[in-house]
Every structure is written in structure tokens, then in C-alpha cells.
Amino acid sequence: MNHIQEHGQVSIPIDQQSVDARAEFITRTYNHLMGAIVAFVGVEFLLFGSGLAAPIAETMLSGSWLLVLGAFMIVGWLANGVAARSESLPAQYAALGAYVVFEALIFVPILFLAEATASGVIQSAAIVTLLGFAGLTAVVFTTRKDFSFLGSLVRYGFILAIVAIIGGLLFGFELGTWFSVAMIGLAGAAILYDTSNVLHHYPEDRYVAASLSLFASVALLFWYVLRLFMASDD
């Protein structure tokens, strides 16, 4: 990724900034990521504790489950694009906040089903997701390799996933275990790509956008790890 042009000025990638600037950027990015995860969990507790989760889940599950999968994929893609193009901090915060709330709503039906049919699977999936994220993050930070070459692969994978979901809607086939495994692999590639961008390519004023990208990839990984665990419990 080359220097980013903004309003006639060149925005310098973070890996060409001072050591202190890079450290501050990384700290801010991961603090915002942690804040987004805490906010997501808080919204879920509010929805389930207030009793709103059941009617939301019933409404969303009254249609095709593939529509929920499609909405999950498309919203993540759109939010990433909005955050990446947002030049002001308020716009980045608005994109992050809106995405966290929308993700919390999209997750309601799968969490509702998991809680009702597979005791303890949510906690197990969360632990595996965090371990996977930590391991992939460690790979990038220890090797300091630039994984930007994965960008095209990740985008192509998302397109194939959307095509598969549309195909399932049109022709009535189920996206089984193989799809969850493939999406877990795609989420892992996305985490490598996003983490590499945090180290190398983001401008220093895009830490909120960087945290949104990471949050979207973590959410994708959690969704399909949870889906895989639920399938194995059937």
C-alpha cells in the first residue's frame, strides 16, 4: 500500500513514522478493539437480560437463516469500507459504534440458538476465538512480515462466500460444516491481513478505523467457530 492522498496531502504509513508514533498507534488501535469487544458484550447482555433477544431472534429466524448469514457478511464489508474512507475521527467513531451495535443485533439469533441448544458452547467458542486471534497476532508481530498480499485473497473469499449464500437461497442447499471451516480459514487470513496493516500501512490518525477492521475479523472468526461448535453438538 502506497502513501494515501488526503485533501492534497500525503498521509505517511505508520511504519515510516517514529518508534514512539508507531507504539502509540498500536496501543490506541488495540485499546479501541478491546473497547469495541466490551461494548459488544455489553449490548448482548442488555438484549438478553431485558428479554428483547427472544423476539429479535424469532423475527430474524422466521425467514431464511441464509439471509442472516448474508447480512452478517455484507454489513462487515460495508463497515470496513466506510471506516477506511473516513478521514475524521468522529466519522470513524460513528462507523465503529454503529457497526458494534449492528453486529450485536445480527449475533442475537445464533447466540439465542446456542444458549438454548448447546450449553457452554458460547464460552468455548469465545475462548477458541481469542486464542486464535492472539496466535495470529503473535505471528505478525514476531515475524513483522507484510501480509498485504492476502488482501486480494480475502476479498475474493468474501465474494465466493456471498455467491455461496445466494446460491443456497436460490437452490435450497445447506451450507454445512465445510462452509464454516472455510470461513474460519478466511477469517484467519483477514486477521493476518488487518494486523499487518496495523503494523505497516495505516496512517497514524486511522487507529479507530484499524480497530474496526480487526473487530470485524474477530467477529467473523467467532461467528463461524460458534457455528462449527454448534454443528458438532448436534
Biotite code that builds the C-alpha atoms (Angstrom):
import biotite.structure as struc

atoms = struc.array([
    struc.Atom([0.000, 0.000, 0.000], chain_id="A", res_id=1, res_name="MET", atom_name="CA", element="C"),
    struc.Atom([1.426, 3.328, -1.039], chain_id="A", res_id=2, res_name="ASN", atom_name="CA", element="C"),
    struc.Atom([1.141, 6.670, 0.657], chain_id="A", res_id=3, res_name="HIS", atom_name="CA", element="C"),
    struc.Atom([-2.506, 7.720, 0.934], chain_id="A", res_id=4, res_name="ILE", atom_name="CA", element="C"),
    struc.Atom([-3.525, 11.026, -0.579], chain_id="A", res_id=5, res_name="GLN", atom_name="CA", element="C"),
    struc.Atom([-5.872, 13.124, 1.574], chain_id="A", res_id=6, res_name="GLU", atom_name="CA", element="C"),
    struc.Atom([-7.023, 16.621, 0.564], chain_id="A", res_id=7, res_name="HIS", atom_name="CA", element="C"),
    struc.Atom([-3.836, 17.173, -1.419], chain_id="A", res_id=8, res_name="GLY", atom_name="CA", element="C"),
    struc.Atom([-1.587, 15.996, 1.400], chain_id="A", res_id=9, res_name="GLN", atom_name="CA", element="C"),
    struc.Atom([0.303, 12.739, 1.592], chain_id="A", res_id=10, res_name="VAL", atom_name="CA", element="C"),
    struc.Atom([-0.547, 10.605, 4.611], chain_id="A", res_id=11, res_name="SER", atom_name="CA", element="C"),
    struc.Atom([2.544, 8.653, 5.643], chain_id="A", res_id=12, res_name="ILE", atom_name="CA", element="C"),
    struc.Atom([2.104, 4.961, 6.563], chain_id="A", res_id=13, res_name="PRO", atom_name="CA", element="C"),
    struc.Atom([2.698, 4.131, 10.215], chain_id="A", res_id=14, res_name="ILE", atom_name="CA", element="C"),
    struc.Atom([5.790, 2.000, 9.556], chain_id="A", res_id=15, res_name="ASP", atom_name="CA", element="C"),
    struc.Atom([7.551, 5.127, 8.287], chain_id="A", res_id=16, res_name="GLN", atom_name="CA", element="C"),
    struc.Atom([6.784, 7.075, 11.459], chain_id="A", res_id=17, res_name="GLN", atom_name="CA", element="C"),
    struc.Atom([8.925, 7.254, 14.590], chain_id="A", res_id=18, res_name="SER", atom_name="CA", element="C"),
    struc.Atom([9.087, 4.367, 17.042], chain_id="A", res_id=19, res_name="VAL", atom_name="CA", element="C"),
    struc.Atom([7.037, 6.348, 19.574], chain_id="A", res_id=20, res_name="ASP", atom_name="CA", element="C"),
    struc.Atom([4.363, 7.160, 16.975], chain_id="A", res_id=21, res_name="ALA", atom_name="CA", element="C"),
    struc.Atom([4.115, 3.505, 15.967], chain_id="A", res_id=22, res_name="ARG", atom_name="CA", element="C"),
    struc.Atom([3.839, 2.374, 19.581], chain_id="A", res_id=23, res_name="ALA", atom_name="CA", element="C"),
    struc.Atom([1.130, 4.954, 20.306], chain_id="A", res_id=24, res_name="GLU", atom_name="CA", element="C"),
    struc.Atom([-0.812, 3.965, 17.186], chain_id="A", res_id=25, res_name="PHE", atom_name="CA", element="C"),
    struc.Atom([-0.709, 0.261, 18.046], chain_id="A", res_id=26, res_name="ILE", atom_name="CA", element="C"),
    struc.Atom([-1.725, 0.937, 21.658], chain_id="A", res_id=27, res_name="THR", atom_name="CA", element="C"),
    struc.Atom([-4.641, 3.121, 20.572], chain_id="A", res_id=28, res_name="ARG", atom_name="CA", element="C"),
    struc.Atom([-5.780, 0.578, 17.981], chain_id="A", res_id=29, res_name="THR", atom_name="CA", element="C"),
    struc.Atom([-5.876, -2.351, 20.400], chain_id="A", res_id=30, res_name="TYR", atom_name="CA", element="C"),
    struc.Atom([-7.418, -0.270, 23.187], chain_id="A", res_id=31, res_name="ASN", atom_name="CA", element="C"),
    struc.Atom([-10.235, 0.622, 20.807], chain_id="A", res_id=32, res_name="HIS", atom_name="CA", element="C"),
    struc.Atom([-10.536, -3.015, 19.737], chain_id="A", res_id=33, res_name="LEU", atom_name="CA", element="C"),
    struc.Atom([-10.882, -4.045, 23.382], chain_id="A", res_id=34, res_name="MET", atom_name="CA", element="C"),
    struc.Atom([-13.433, -1.273, 23.889], chain_id="A", res_id=35, res_name="GLY", atom_name="CA", element="C"),
    struc.Atom([-15.436, -2.500, 20.885], chain_id="A", res_id=36, res_name="ALA", atom_name="CA", element="C"),
    struc.Atom([-15.442, -6.079, 22.226], chain_id="A", res_id=37, res_name="ILE", atom_name="CA", element="C"),
    struc.Atom([-16.545, -4.913, 25.685], chain_id="A", res_id=38, res_name="VAL", atom_name="CA", element="C"),
    struc.Atom([-19.285, -2.771, 24.122], chain_id="A", res_id=39, res_name="ALA", atom_name="CA", element="C"),
    struc.Atom([-20.443, -5.728, 22.009], chain_id="A", res_id=40, res_name="PHE", atom_name="CA", element="C"),
    struc.Atom([-20.652, -7.975, 25.075], chain_id="A", res_id=41, res_name="VAL", atom_name="CA", element="C"),
    struc.Atom([-22.447, -5.218, 26.983], chain_id="A", res_id=42, res_name="GLY", atom_name="CA", element="C"),
    struc.Atom([-25.093, -4.806, 24.279], chain_id="A", res_id=43, res_name="VAL", atom_name="CA", element="C"),
    struc.Atom([-25.647, -8.578, 24.204], chain_id="A", res_id=44, res_name="GLU", atom_name="CA", element="C"),
    struc.Atom([-26.097, -8.698, 27.985], chain_id="A", res_id=45, res_name="PHE", atom_name="CA", element="C"),
    struc.Atom([-28.579, -5.814, 27.709], chain_id="A", res_id=46, res_name="LEU", atom_name="CA", element="C"),
    struc.Atom([-30.563, -7.521, 24.944], chain_id="A", res_id=47, res_name="LEU", atom_name="CA", element="C"),
    struc.Atom([-30.683, -10.912, 26.667], chain_id="A", res_id=48, res_name="PHE", atom_name="CA", element="C"),
    struc.Atom([-31.165, -9.502, 30.159], chain_id="A", res_id=49, res_name="GLY", atom_name="CA", element="C"),
    struc.Atom([-34.076, -7.285, 29.071], chain_id="A", res_id=50, res_name="SER", atom_name="CA", element="C"),
    struc.Atom([-35.848, -10.101, 27.259], chain_id="A", res_id=51, res_name="GLY", atom_name="CA", element="C"),
    struc.Atom([-35.516, -8.382, 23.874], chain_id="A", res_id=52, res_name="LEU", atom_name="CA", element="C"),
    struc.Atom([-33.298, -11.126, 22.490], chain_id="A", res_id=53, res_name="ALA", atom_name="CA", element="C"),
    struc.Atom([-36.107, -13.687, 22.138], chain_id="A", res_id=54, res_name="ALA", atom_name="CA", element="C"),
    struc.Atom([-38.429, -11.611, 19.913], chain_id="A", res_id=55, res_name="PRO", atom_name="CA", element="C"),
    struc.Atom([-35.445, -10.339, 17.877], chain_id="A", res_id=56, res_name="ILE", atom_name="CA", element="C"),
    struc.Atom([-34.206, -13.891, 17.328], chain_id="A", res_id=57, res_name="ALA", atom_name="CA", element="C"),
    struc.Atom([-37.698, -15.168, 16.454], chain_id="A", res_id=58, res_name="GLU", atom_name="CA", element="C"),
    struc.Atom([-38.200, -12.365, 13.937], chain_id="A", res_id=59, res_name="THR", atom_name="CA", element="C"),
    struc.Atom([-34.836, -12.905, 12.268], chain_id="A", res_id=60, res_name="MET", atom_name="CA", element="C"),
    struc.Atom([-35.182, -16.693, 12.267], chain_id="A", res_id=61, res_name="LEU", atom_name="CA", element="C"),
    struc.Atom([-38.697, -16.555, 10.797], chain_id="A", res_id=62, res_name="SER", atom_name="CA", element="C"),
    struc.Atom([-37.056, -16.017, 7.405], chain_id="A", res_id=63, res_name="GLY", atom_name="CA", element="C"),
    struc.Atom([-34.120, -17.880, 5.916], chain_id="A", res_id=64, res_name="SER", atom_name="CA", element="C"),
    struc.Atom([-31.042, -18.369, 8.081], chain_id="A", res_id=65, res_name="TRP", atom_name="CA", element="C"),
    struc.Atom([-29.000, -17.725, 4.948], chain_id="A", res_id=66, res_name="LEU", atom_name="CA", element="C"),
    struc.Atom([-30.362, -14.162, 4.895], chain_id="A", res_id=67, res_name="LEU", atom_name="CA", element="C"),
    struc.Atom([-28.873, -13.653, 8.369], chain_id="A", res_id=68, res_name="VAL", atom_name="CA", element="C"),
    struc.Atom([-25.539, -15.045, 7.138], chain_id="A", res_id=69, res_name="LEU", atom_name="CA", element="C"),
    struc.Atom([-25.652, -12.743, 4.138], chain_id="A", res_id=70, res_name="GLY", atom_name="CA", element="C"),
    struc.Atom([-26.472, -9.680, 6.237], chain_id="A", res_id=71, res_name="ALA", atom_name="CA", element="C"),
    struc.Atom([-23.600, -10.518, 8.585], chain_id="A", res_id=72, res_name="PHE", atom_name="CA", element="C"),
    struc.Atom([-21.130, -10.710, 5.698], chain_id="A", res_id=73, res_name="MET", atom_name="CA", element="C"),
    struc.Atom([-22.340, -7.627, 3.835], chain_id="A", res_id=74, res_name="ILE", atom_name="CA", element="C"),
    struc.Atom([-22.519, -5.352, 6.890], chain_id="A", res_id=75, res_name="VAL", atom_name="CA", element="C"),
    struc.Atom([-18.945, -6.229, 7.843], chain_id="A", res_id=76, res_name="GLY", atom_name="CA", element="C"),
    struc.Atom([-17.743, -5.483, 4.344], chain_id="A", res_id=77, res_name="TRP", atom_name="CA", element="C"),
    struc.Atom([-19.577, -2.154, 4.174], chain_id="A", res_id=78, res_name="LEU", atom_name="CA", element="C"),
    struc.Atom([-18.452, -1.036, 7.639], chain_id="A", res_id=79, res_name="ALA", atom_name="CA", element="C"),
    struc.Atom([-14.827, -1.738, 6.775], chain_id="A", res_id=80, res_name="ASN", atom_name="CA", element="C"),
    struc.Atom([-15.154, 0.337, 3.630], chain_id="A", res_id=81, res_name="GLY", atom_name="CA", element="C"),
    struc.Atom([-16.782, 3.259, 5.423], chain_id="A", res_id=82, res_name="VAL", atom_name="CA", element="C"),
    struc.Atom([-14.169, 3.285, 8.192], chain_id="A", res_id=83, res_name="ALA", atom_name="CA", element="C"),
    struc.Atom([-11.290, 3.063, 5.715], chain_id="A", res_id=84, res_name="ALA", atom_name="CA", element="C"),
    struc.Atom([-12.575, 6.076, 3.784], chain_id="A", res_id=85, res_name="ARG", atom_name="CA", element="C"),
    struc.Atom([-13.455, 8.162, 6.846], chain_id="A", res_id=86, res_name="SER", atom_name="CA", element="C"),
    struc.Atom([-10.903, 10.908, 7.322], chain_id="A", res_id=87, res_name="GLU", atom_name="CA", element="C"),
    struc.Atom([-12.250, 12.461, 10.529], chain_id="A", res_id=88, res_name="SER", atom_name="CA", element="C"),
    struc.Atom([-12.186, 10.821, 13.953], chain_id="A", res_id=89, res_name="LEU", atom_name="CA", element="C"),
    struc.Atom([-15.914, 11.492, 14.583], chain_id="A", res_id=90, res_name="PRO", atom_name="CA", element="C"),
    struc.Atom([-16.769, 9.680, 11.346], chain_id="A", res_id=91, res_name="ALA", atom_name="CA", element="C"),
    struc.Atom([-14.537, 6.749, 12.319], chain_id="A", res_id=92, res_name="GLN", atom_name="CA", element="C"),
    struc.Atom([-16.115, 6.572, 15.779], chain_id="A", res_id=93, res_name="TYR", atom_name="CA", element="C"),
    struc.Atom([-19.605, 6.726, 14.257], chain_id="A", res_id=94, res_name="ALA", atom_name="CA", element="C"),
    struc.Atom([-18.758, 3.833, 11.927], chain_id="A", res_id=95, res_name="ALA", atom_name="CA", element="C"),
    struc.Atom([-17.281, 1.781, 14.768], chain_id="A", res_id=96, res_name="LEU", atom_name="CA", element="C"),
    struc.Atom([-20.195, 2.436, 17.135], chain_id="A", res_id=97, res_name="GLY", atom_name="CA", element="C"),
    struc.Atom([-22.825, 1.690, 14.513], chain_id="A", res_id=98, res_name="ALA", atom_name="CA", element="C"),
    struc.Atom([-21.025, -1.485, 13.484], chain_id="A", res_id=99, res_name="TYR", atom_name="CA", element="C"),
    struc.Atom([-20.735, -2.785, 17.061], chain_id="A", res_id=100, res_name="VAL", atom_name="CA", element="C"),
    struc.Atom([-24.464, -2.247, 17.667], chain_id="A", res_id=101, res_name="VAL", atom_name="CA", element="C"),
    struc.Atom([-25.448, -3.820, 14.350], chain_id="A", res_id=102, res_name="PHE", atom_name="CA", element="C"),
    struc.Atom([-23.170, -6.794, 14.947], chain_id="A", res_id=103, res_name="GLU", atom_name="CA", element="C"),
    struc.Atom([-24.698, -7.286, 18.370], chain_id="A", res_id=104, res_name="ALA", atom_name="CA", element="C"),
    struc.Atom([-28.158, -7.436, 16.755], chain_id="A", res_id=105, res_name="LEU", atom_name="CA", element="C"),
    struc.Atom([-27.005, -9.784, 13.978], chain_id="A", res_id=106, res_name="ILE", atom_name="CA", element="C"),
    struc.Atom([-25.459, -12.115, 16.570], chain_id="A", res_id=107, res_name="PHE", atom_name="CA", element="C"),
    struc.Atom([-28.689, -12.399, 18.597], chain_id="A", res_id=108, res_name="VAL", atom_name="CA", element="C"),
    struc.Atom([-30.202, -15.376, 16.709], chain_id="A", res_id=109, res_name="PRO", atom_name="CA", element="C"),
    struc.Atom([-27.043, -17.510, 16.711], chain_id="A", res_id=110, res_name="ILE", atom_name="CA", element="C"),
    struc.Atom([-26.383, -16.751, 20.393], chain_id="A", res_id=111, res_name="LEU", atom_name="CA", element="C"),
    struc.Atom([-30.045, -17.444, 21.199], chain_id="A", res_id=112, res_name="PHE", atom_name="CA", element="C"),
    struc.Atom([-29.879, -20.830, 19.461], chain_id="A", res_id=113, res_name="LEU", atom_name="CA", element="C"),
    struc.Atom([-26.529, -21.672, 21.054], chain_id="A", res_id=114, res_name="ALA", atom_name="CA", element="C"),
    struc.Atom([-27.787, -20.805, 24.526], chain_id="A", res_id=115, res_name="GLU", atom_name="CA", element="C"),
    struc.Atom([-30.947, -22.864, 24.034], chain_id="A", res_id=116, res_name="ALA", atom_name="CA", element="C"),
    struc.Atom([-29.459, -25.964, 22.440], chain_id="A", res_id=117, res_name="THR", atom_name="CA", element="C"),
    struc.Atom([-25.773, -26.268, 23.363], chain_id="A", res_id=118, res_name="ALA", atom_name="CA", element="C"),
    struc.Atom([-24.871, -25.373, 26.935], chain_id="A", res_id=119, res_name="SER", atom_name="CA", element="C"),
    struc.Atom([-21.401, -23.869, 27.338], chain_id="A", res_id=120, res_name="GLY", atom_name="CA", element="C"),
    struc.Atom([-20.702, -23.669, 23.608], chain_id="A", res_id=121, res_name="VAL", atom_name="CA", element="C"),
    struc.Atom([-20.643, -19.851, 23.563], chain_id="A", res_id=122, res_name="ILE", atom_name="CA", element="C"),
    struc.Atom([-17.889, -19.697, 26.173], chain_id="A", res_id=123, res_name="GLN", atom_name="CA", element="C"),
    struc.Atom([-15.911, -22.434, 24.401], chain_id="A", res_id=124, res_name="SER", atom_name="CA", element="C"),
    struc.Atom([-16.189, -20.664, 21.040], chain_id="A", res_id=125, res_name="ALA", atom_name="CA", element="C"),
    struc.Atom([-15.164, -17.345, 22.622], chain_id="A", res_id=126, res_name="ALA", atom_name="CA", element="C"),
    struc.Atom([-12.048, -18.906, 24.170], chain_id="A", res_id=127, res_name="ILE", atom_name="CA", element="C"),
    struc.Atom([-11.037, -20.570, 20.885], chain_id="A", res_id=128, res_name="VAL", atom_name="CA", element="C"),
    struc.Atom([-11.622, -17.296, 19.027], chain_id="A", res_id=129, res_name="THR", atom_name="CA", element="C"),
    struc.Atom([-9.466, -15.292, 21.440], chain_id="A", res_id=130, res_name="LEU", atom_name="CA", element="C"),
    struc.Atom([-6.701, -17.907, 21.346], chain_id="A", res_id=131, res_name="LEU", atom_name="CA", element="C"),
    struc.Atom([-6.795, -17.971, 17.554], chain_id="A", res_id=132, res_name="GLY", atom_name="CA", element="C"),
    struc.Atom([-6.700, -14.185, 17.347], chain_id="A", res_id=133, res_name="PHE", atom_name="CA", element="C"),
    struc.Atom([-3.827, -13.992, 19.833], chain_id="A", res_id=134, res_name="ALA", atom_name="CA", element="C"),
    struc.Atom([-1.856, -16.620, 17.925], chain_id="A", res_id=135, res_name="GLY", atom_name="CA", element="C"),
    struc.Atom([-2.310, -14.946, 14.550], chain_id="A", res_id=136, res_name="LEU", atom_name="CA", element="C"),
    struc.Atom([-1.469, -11.551, 16.040], chain_id="A", res_id=137, res_name="THR", atom_name="CA", element="C"),
    struc.Atom([1.707, -13.010, 17.540], chain_id="A", res_id=138, res_name="ALA", atom_name="CA", element="C"),
    struc.Atom([2.720, -14.371, 14.108], chain_id="A", res_id=139, res_name="VAL", atom_name="CA", element="C"),
    struc.Atom([2.523, -10.874, 12.594], chain_id="A", res_id=140, res_name="VAL", atom_name="CA", element="C"),
    struc.Atom([4.204, -9.093, 15.493], chain_id="A", res_id=141, res_name="PHE", atom_name="CA", element="C"),
    struc.Atom([7.059, -11.577, 15.831], chain_id="A", res_id=142, res_name="THR", atom_name="CA", element="C"),
    struc.Atom([7.806, -12.016, 12.130], chain_id="A", res_id=143, res_name="THR", atom_name="CA", element="C"),
    struc.Atom([6.885, -8.412, 11.195], chain_id="A", res_id=144, res_name="ARG", atom_name="CA", element="C"),
    struc.Atom([6.007, -9.830, 7.781], chain_id="A", res_id=145, res_name="LYS", atom_name="CA", element="C"),
    struc.Atom([3.835, -7.750, 5.469], chain_id="A", res_id=146, res_name="ASP", atom_name="CA", element="C"),
    struc.Atom([0.721, -9.818, 4.750], chain_id="A", res_id=147, res_name="PHE", atom_name="CA", element="C"),
    struc.Atom([-0.849, -7.232, 2.452], chain_id="A", res_id=148, res_name="SER", atom_name="CA", element="C"),
    struc.Atom([-0.677, -9.812, -0.358], chain_id="A", res_id=149, res_name="PHE", atom_name="CA", element="C"),
    struc.Atom([-3.581, -11.566, 1.390], chain_id="A", res_id=150, res_name="LEU", atom_name="CA", element="C"),
    struc.Atom([-5.888, -8.631, 0.634], chain_id="A", res_id=151, res_name="GLY", atom_name="CA", element="C"),
    struc.Atom([-6.946, -9.938, -2.783], chain_id="A", res_id=152, res_name="SER", atom_name="CA", element="C"),
    struc.Atom([-7.426, -13.446, -1.398], chain_id="A", res_id=153, res_name="LEU", atom_name="CA", element="C"),
    struc.Atom([-9.642, -12.152, 1.423], chain_id="A", res_id=154, res_name="VAL", atom_name="CA", element="C"),
    struc.Atom([-11.765, -10.054, -0.939], chain_id="A", res_id=155, res_name="ARG", atom_name="CA", element="C"),
    struc.Atom([-12.104, -12.978, -3.352], chain_id="A", res_id=156, res_name="TYR", atom_name="CA", element="C"),
    struc.Atom([-13.066, -15.268, -0.470], chain_id="A", res_id=157, res_name="GLY", atom_name="CA", element="C"),
    struc.Atom([-15.788, -12.874, 0.659], chain_id="A", res_id=158, res_name="PHE", atom_name="CA", element="C"),
    struc.Atom([-17.190, -12.731, -2.865], chain_id="A", res_id=159, res_name="ILE", atom_name="CA", element="C"),
    struc.Atom([-17.245, -16.533, -3.078], chain_id="A", res_id=160, res_name="LEU", atom_name="CA", element="C"),
    struc.Atom([-18.972, -16.707, 0.321], chain_id="A", res_id=161, res_name="ALA", atom_name="CA", element="C"),
    struc.Atom([-21.682, -14.268, -0.798], chain_id="A", res_id=162, res_name="ILE", atom_name="CA", element="C"),
    struc.Atom([-22.150, -16.273, -4.017], chain_id="A", res_id=163, res_name="VAL", atom_name="CA", element="C"),
    struc.Atom([-22.473, -19.481, -1.970], chain_id="A", res_id=164, res_name="ALA", atom_name="CA", element="C"),
    struc.Atom([-25.074, -17.860, 0.310], chain_id="A", res_id=165, res_name="ILE", atom_name="CA", element="C"),
    struc.Atom([-27.069, -16.552, -2.663], chain_id="A", res_id=166, res_name="ILE", atom_name="CA", element="C"),
    struc.Atom([-26.827, -19.992, -4.272], chain_id="A", res_id=167, res_name="GLY", atom_name="CA", element="C"),
    struc.Atom([-28.180, -21.561, -1.094], chain_id="A", res_id=168, res_name="GLY", atom_name="CA", element="C"),
    struc.Atom([-31.109, -19.139, -1.098], chain_id="A", res_id=169, res_name="LEU", atom_name="CA", element="C"),
    struc.Atom([-31.921, -19.749, -4.753], chain_id="A", res_id=170, res_name="LEU", atom_name="CA", element="C"),
    struc.Atom([-31.430, -23.507, -4.921], chain_id="A", res_id=171, res_name="PHE", atom_name="CA", element="C"),
    struc.Atom([-32.243, -24.556, -1.359], chain_id="A", res_id=172, res_name="GLY", atom_name="CA", element="C"),
    struc.Atom([-28.988, -26.265, -0.376], chain_id="A", res_id=173, res_name="PHE", atom_name="CA", element="C"),
    struc.Atom([-27.487, -26.001, 3.105], chain_id="A", res_id=174, res_name="GLU", atom_name="CA", element="C"),
    struc.Atom([-24.071, -24.525, 3.842], chain_id="A", res_id=175, res_name="LEU", atom_name="CA", element="C"),
    struc.Atom([-22.709, -27.198, 6.130], chain_id="A", res_id=176, res_name="GLY", atom_name="CA", element="C"),
    struc.Atom([-19.558, -27.849, 8.114], chain_id="A", res_id=177, res_name="THR", atom_name="CA", element="C"),
    struc.Atom([-17.276, -27.353, 5.121], chain_id="A", res_id=178, res_name="TRP", atom_name="CA", element="C"),
    struc.Atom([-18.518, -23.788, 4.757], chain_id="A", res_id=179, res_name="PHE", atom_name="CA", element="C"),
    struc.Atom([-17.828, -22.987, 8.422], chain_id="A", res_id=180, res_name="SER", atom_name="CA", element="C"),
    struc.Atom([-14.312, -24.436, 8.176], chain_id="A", res_id=181, res_name="VAL", atom_name="CA", element="C"),
    struc.Atom([-13.615, -22.433, 5.008], chain_id="A", res_id=182, res_name="ALA", atom_name="CA", element="C"),
    struc.Atom([-14.905, -19.239, 6.640], chain_id="A", res_id=183, res_name="MET", atom_name="CA", element="C"),
    struc.Atom([-12.741, -19.818, 9.721], chain_id="A", res_id=184, res_name="ILE", atom_name="CA", element="C"),
    struc.Atom([-9.759, -20.026, 7.377], chain_id="A", res_id=185, res_name="GLY", atom_name="CA", element="C"),
    struc.Atom([-10.888, -16.833, 5.640], chain_id="A", res_id=186, res_name="LEU", atom_name="CA", element="C"),
    struc.Atom([-11.282, -15.066, 8.988], chain_id="A", res_id=187, res_name="ALA", atom_name="CA", element="C"),
    struc.Atom([-7.739, -16.133, 9.927], chain_id="A", res_id=188, res_name="GLY", atom_name="CA", element="C"),
    struc.Atom([-6.405, -14.692, 6.672], chain_id="A", res_id=189, res_name="ALA", atom_name="CA", element="C"),
    struc.Atom([-8.341, -11.466, 7.338], chain_id="A", res_id=190, res_name="ALA", atom_name="CA", element="C"),
    struc.Atom([-6.802, -11.175, 10.808], chain_id="A", res_id=191, res_name="ILE", atom_name="CA", element="C"),
    struc.Atom([-3.298, -11.612, 9.375], chain_id="A", res_id=192, res_name="LEU", atom_name="CA", element="C"),
    struc.Atom([-4.044, -9.008, 6.709], chain_id="A", res_id=193, res_name="TYR", atom_name="CA", element="C"),
    struc.Atom([-5.604, -6.477, 9.125], chain_id="A", res_id=194, res_name="ASP", atom_name="CA", element="C"),
    struc.Atom([-2.884, -6.902, 11.747], chain_id="A", res_id=195, res_name="THR", atom_name="CA", element="C"),
    struc.Atom([-0.213, -6.456, 9.092], chain_id="A", res_id=196, res_name="SER", atom_name="CA", element="C"),
    struc.Atom([-1.910, -3.221, 8.006], chain_id="A", res_id=197, res_name="ASN", atom_name="CA", element="C"),
    struc.Atom([-1.830, -2.011, 11.623], chain_id="A", res_id=198, res_name="VAL", atom_name="CA", element="C"),
    struc.Atom([1.929, -2.537, 11.680], chain_id="A", res_id=199, res_name="LEU", atom_name="CA", element="C"),
    struc.Atom([2.740, -1.249, 8.225], chain_id="A", res_id=200, res_name="HIS", atom_name="CA", element="C"),
    struc.Atom([0.151, 0.677, 6.281], chain_id="A", res_id=201, res_name="HIS", atom_name="CA", element="C"),
    struc.Atom([-2.429, 2.662, 8.247], chain_id="A", res_id=202, res_name="TYR", atom_name="CA", element="C"),
    struc.Atom([-1.833, 6.401, 8.662], chain_id="A", res_id=203, res_name="PRO", atom_name="CA", element="C"),
    struc.Atom([-1.376, 7.340, 12.324], chain_id="A", res_id=204, res_name="GLU", atom_name="CA", element="C"),
    struc.Atom([-4.791, 9.071, 12.515], chain_id="A", res_id=205, res_name="ASP", atom_name="CA", element="C"),
    struc.Atom([-6.743, 5.953, 11.451], chain_id="A", res_id=206, res_name="ARG", atom_name="CA", element="C"),
    struc.Atom([-6.476, 3.915, 14.659], chain_id="A", res_id=207, res_name="TYR", atom_name="CA", element="C"),
    struc.Atom([-10.259, 3.808, 15.078], chain_id="A", res_id=208, res_name="VAL", atom_name="CA", element="C"),
    struc.Atom([-10.694, 2.520, 11.529], chain_id="A", res_id=209, res_name="ALA", atom_name="CA", element="C"),
    struc.Atom([-7.941, -0.026, 12.185], chain_id="A", res_id=210, res_name="ALA", atom_name="CA", element="C"),
    struc.Atom([-9.728, -1.264, 15.305], chain_id="A", res_id=211, res_name="SER", atom_name="CA", element="C"),
    struc.Atom([-12.977, -1.616, 13.326], chain_id="A", res_id=212, res_name="LEU", atom_name="CA", element="C"),
    struc.Atom([-11.238, -3.804, 10.737], chain_id="A", res_id=213, res_name="SER", atom_name="CA", element="C"),
    struc.Atom([-9.795, -6.002, 13.458], chain_id="A", res_id=214, res_name="LEU", atom_name="CA", element="C"),
    struc.Atom([-13.129, -6.194, 15.267], chain_id="A", res_id=215, res_name="PHE", atom_name="CA", element="C"),
    struc.Atom([-14.884, -7.227, 12.052], chain_id="A", res_id=216, res_name="ALA", atom_name="CA", element="C"),
    struc.Atom([-12.376, -10.046, 11.523], chain_id="A", res_id=217, res_name="SER", atom_name="CA", element="C"),
    struc.Atom([-12.645, -11.218, 15.147], chain_id="A", res_id=218, res_name="VAL", atom_name="CA", element="C"),
    struc.Atom([-16.447, -11.190, 14.874], chain_id="A", res_id=219, res_name="ALA", atom_name="CA", element="C"),
    struc.Atom([-16.251, -13.234, 11.670], chain_id="A", res_id=220, res_name="LEU", atom_name="CA", element="C"),
    struc.Atom([-13.970, -15.776, 13.351], chain_id="A", res_id=221, res_name="LEU", atom_name="CA", element="C"),
    struc.Atom([-16.224, -16.007, 16.432], chain_id="A", res_id=222, res_name="PHE", atom_name="CA", element="C"),
    struc.Atom([-19.367, -16.446, 14.321], chain_id="A", res_id=223, res_name="TRP", atom_name="CA", element="C"),
    struc.Atom([-18.026, -19.424, 12.378], chain_id="A", res_id=224, res_name="TYR", atom_name="CA", element="C"),
    struc.Atom([-16.214, -21.048, 15.302], chain_id="A", res_id=225, res_name="VAL", atom_name="CA", element="C"),
    struc.Atom([-19.520, -20.883, 17.189], chain_id="A", res_id=226, res_name="LEU", atom_name="CA", element="C"),
    struc.Atom([-21.395, -22.253, 14.158], chain_id="A", res_id=227, res_name="ARG", atom_name="CA", element="C"),
    struc.Atom([-18.915, -25.125, 13.856], chain_id="A", res_id=228, res_name="LEU", atom_name="CA", element="C"),
    struc.Atom([-19.170, -25.934, 17.561], chain_id="A", res_id=229, res_name="PHE", atom_name="CA", element="C"),
    struc.Atom([-22.982, -25.929, 17.366], chain_id="A", res_id=230, res_name="MET", atom_name="CA", element="C"),
    struc.Atom([-22.897, -28.301, 14.387], chain_id="A", res_id=231, res_name="ALA", atom_name="CA", element="C"),
    struc.Atom([-20.605, -30.708, 16.240], chain_id="A", res_id=232, res_name="SER", atom_name="CA", element="C"),
    struc.Atom([-23.019, -30.692, 19.195], chain_id="A", res_id=233, res_name="ASP", atom_name="CA", element="C"),
    struc.Atom([-25.978, -31.840, 17.068], chain_id="A", res_id=234, res_name="ASP", atom_name="CA", element="C"),
])
